[in-house]
Amino acid sequence: MTSRVIKNIRTIRIEKNYSQEYMSLELKISQSYYGRIENGKCKLDLKLLFRIADVLEINFENLFKEDLKVLIKEEKMLKKSGLSQKLVDQYELRISDLKQEINELKEKLKRFERFF
């Protein structure tokens, strides 16, 4: 496993104020094994990486990002503002409205095309 992934796991864990003990309990592994993960002394398989991403509440792909600090900062800002879910809900509602409007316009176009 690349040192970047291991560094990112540690960075995110610390940013979220999670202890190694917490991580090991959530992952159902020993604390010493988790410590070896962060020290790069054991191999990680994809299954464990996905579990770590779940516990850290991040997308799996973000474990591989180079500029993780920017990502963490953006995530903190969204969580503090509470906007993330509100924005998603608003966009989903808007998308639904636009889809309905598109269907209505298609129907109008079909009726209009009949005249020509």
KADA-V388058 format. One record per run of one state. SS is the DSSP state (h for helix, s for strand, l for the rest). FROM is the first residue (numbers start at 1). TO is the last residue. If there is no record, write none. Layout:
ss=(SS:SS)
from=(FROM:FROM)
to=(TO:TO)
This chain:
ss=(l:h:l:h:l:h:l:h:l:h:l:h:l:h:l)
from=(1:3:16:20:28:31:39:46:57:60:65:68:82:83:114)
to=(2:15:19:27:30:38:45:56:59:64:67:81:82:113:116)
